[in-house]
Amino acid sequence: MLVCVLGDIRAGTDGRPVLISNERQQRILAALVIAGPAGLGVEQLVTRVWDEADEPPDAVRALRTYVNRLRNAISGNGSELVATRPGGYSVATGPEDIDSAVFERKVTEASRELDPYVALDLYDEALGLWSGAAYGDLAYLDWVRPEAVRLDELRLSAEESRLRIRLDADRHADVAADAERLILENPYREPLTAIRATALSRSGRQVEALAELEQHRVRLRDDLGVDPSPELQDLEVKILNHDPE
């Protein structure tokens, strides 16, 4: 059984997860994945499957119906997606069958790996698990948002670490292009600006590197009323001085 929450919520057997289109079933699976092995009690799960305004009169019975439908739609080959436990439910899969857990494990391994090429492969594998924003269309929910934001932040940090390894491997042009794409999505992220400016400078494109830093400075001042960090200002001086670092 495989459960995917790094994008639209999916689940399935034989490595072929399918999209779960019913929002109630999506909420059940998301809530149980976030809860972890301990699972959730029935009443706790009810508060996550329905908002207070639309909770049905017999929510517990309705919840059991949705759980059974989810099991019937996804379970197969002797595998079960949702397990019943005293007073509630839990996700029946282990950490290796949940893409977010696999992602975190691979990122941790990559951050500890001394061989940069092995680390790069691990980052590639970890980032390849993503197909969109964490928890898809449910990311706006109050009980989902903290976990979705945490995973998205880990993803961005992994992207930055991956870019730094490639930068040290002299893949400057590719790094500059990939950093630009990420900056469009995260315009205030200073490490990305630093990586792109460094990549441009090492490619012999000092003017573009300085323009990137100036653009970032203007964006911060106009939008947030702050100045770039001392680290970014120091990088600008180094580029101006053609510092070999």
N, C-alpha and C positions, 0 to 999 in steps of 0.2 A: 504494500500500500504506500502510495506517495501523496503527500499533501503539499500544496504550493500556495504560499501567501506573498511571495515576492513579485507582485503584479496582481492580475485578477485571480481570485481564489479558485483553485482547481484541486481535484483529487481523483485518484484512480489506481488501478492495478496494472502490473506488467509494464511499469514505466511509461504509461500513456494516460496521464491525468487529463480529465475533461473539465470544462468550465462548469461551475455550479451557478446556474442562472437564477435560482430562487433566492431572494434576499434573506428570507428567514433561515434557510439552510446555510447560506453564507455566514450569517451572524452566529449560528450555532457552532460552525466549524472554527470561525475566527476566535470566538470566545474561549473555546476549549484549547486551541493552540496557545493562546496567550496565557491561559491558566496553568498550562504545563501538566505534568503527571498527576498532580493532586486533583485536577478537574474542578468542577463547579457543582454546587447543590442546585436542585431544581429551581428554587426560588431565585437564586442568583442568576441562573441562566435565563429565566423568564424576563428579568429586568434588562437583559442584553438583547434578547430576541425581539422584544417589543418596546417601543417608547411608551411612556406612561399614558399618553393620550389615546393610543390605539391598542392597548392591551385588551384582549378578548375576555369575556366573563369567565370562561373556564380555560385560563391560560395554561394550566398544567397539562390538561388533556390535549390541548392544541400542540403544546411543545412535544409531547410523546409522539403525536402524529407526524410532526415535521422530522423528528429524529428517525422514526421508522422509514419515512420516505427517503431520507438522506442515506440511510443504510442500504435500502433496496436499490437505490440508484447507483451507488458507488461500490459497495462491497462485492467481492468476487474471489474465486479461487481460494475459498476458505479464509480470506482476509476480512477483517472487520474494521470499519472506520471509527465508529463511536462505541465505546464500551460503557456498560451500565455499572455503576458502583453504588454502594449504600447511600441513598439520599440524592443521587445525582448522576452525572455523566463525566467521562473524560475521553480525550482522543486516544485511540487504541494503538497508534503507531509509536515507534521509538524515535529518538532524535535523528537517526540517520535517514528517516523517511519523511522529515519535514525540511523543506528547502531552506528556511531561515536558519535552522540549527546547523545545517551543513555549511551554509554560507559563513556563519560566525566561526565555526571550527576551522575552516580553511583560511580565513583571514587571520585568525590567531596563529596558525601554523606558519603562514607566510611572514608575519611580523617577527617571528622568532628564528626564521630560516637564515642561515649565514650565507648560503650560496644564492646570489641574486637571480640566477636563471631558474633555480627551483622555486624561489619565492615568486618570481614573475608568473610561472606556470600556475602556482596556487592562486594567485590573485586573478588570473584569467579564468580559472575554473570557478572561483567564487563569484565573480561578477557575471559570468555566463549564466548563472542561475536566475538572474533578474529578467523580467519581461515588462516591468512597469513599476509604478509607485507601490510601496509595500501596502498590502491589504486592499489594493484597488479602490473600488468605489466606497468602501467602508471606512476609509482613513479619516473621514470627517467626524466620526462618532467619538464622543468624549472618552469612552473606555478603550477605544482602539488607537486614538491619536498618539498618546505617549509612546506606545510600542512602535507604531508606524514611523514616527519622527526619529526614534532611536535607531531603527534599522536603516532609514534613509541616510542618517548621519554616518553610520558605519560604512554604508556603501560609498559615500562621497570620500570619506577618509581612505578607503581602500583604493578608490580611483586615484587619489593624490599619491599614495604610496607607490602604486603601479607606474604612474607617470615619472616619479623620481628615479625609479630603477631604470626605466627606459632612457631617461635623461643622462644618467651615468653611463649608459651603454652607447652614448653618442647618437641616439635616434632623435636628433633635435627637431627636424622638420615635422616628423610625425607627432612628436610631443606637443609642439606649438599648435598644430591643428586640433588635436584632441582636447587640449586645454581650452582652446577658444570655444569649442562646442560646450564644454562644461561651464565656462564662464557665462555663456548666454543663459544657461539654466540657473546659475548661482552667481549673480553679478557682484555680490559683496564679499565673496569668498577670497580672502587675501592669499592663502597658499596657492590657489589656482593661478592668480595673477602673477605671483612670484615665479611659479614654474614656467608659465608661458613667456614671461619677460626673459628669464634665464635661457630658455630654449632659443628664443629669437636672437639673443645676444651671442650665444655660442654658434649660431648659424651665420654670424657675420652681419646680422640685421639689427645693429645697435639703434638706429633711428626708430625702427618699428618697436623695439623693446622699450625705449624711452616714451614713445607715444602711448604704448599700452599702460605704462605706469601713470602717465599724466591723465589718461582717460579714466583710470581707476580713481585717482585723486579727485577729479572733478565730480565723478559719480558719488563718491562718499560725501563730499561737501554739499553738493546740491540736494541729495536725497536724505542724508542722515545727519548732516551738520558736524561731521567728524573728519579728522585727518587720517591718512594711512598710518599703519603701525611703524614704530622705529625700525623694525626689521626690513620693512618694504622700502623705507627711506634710505636705509643703509645699502640695500641692493641697488637702488637708483644711483647712488654715489659710485658704487663699484662699476656699474656699467658705463657711467660717464668717464671713469678713469681707466677703462679697459682692463680692469682687474682680472687676472687669469682665473680666479676662483669662480 
